[in-house]
Amino acid sequence: MATVTSTFQKRPAYKYIRESDKLPRPEEDMEPIARIKLFDPTGSWTWYISSYEPETGIAFGLVDGFEKECGDIYMPELLTYRGRFGLPIERDLYWKPRPLKECFNA
């Protein structure tokens, strides 16, 4: 498996996972907290991220799309996604972290 050196985009508005977020690695995340919320501005999909493995580019969290499910999220794939009108996925800058189970039940 190839090592992903960075999942950060060049423009700051689209840095989905920032170093300042200090996300734990999946094996360190015993009580998952949704620290980051990403959403498709032209669709109905939402991603709640609780942990991240920078070497592989894989995050863990909840995906609310066709149905809600927890699992791995491949960040390089989200970086390249463009919805209608060519808009990328956005980060909710006003999101307040909360337990992942609260997002699942919402």
Secondary structure, 3 states (H helix, E strand, C coil): CCCCCCCCCCCHHHCCCCHHHCCCCHHHCCCCEECEEEECCCCCCEEEEEEEECCCCEEEEEEECCCEEEEEEEHHHHHHCCCHHHCCCEECCCCCCEEHHHHHHC
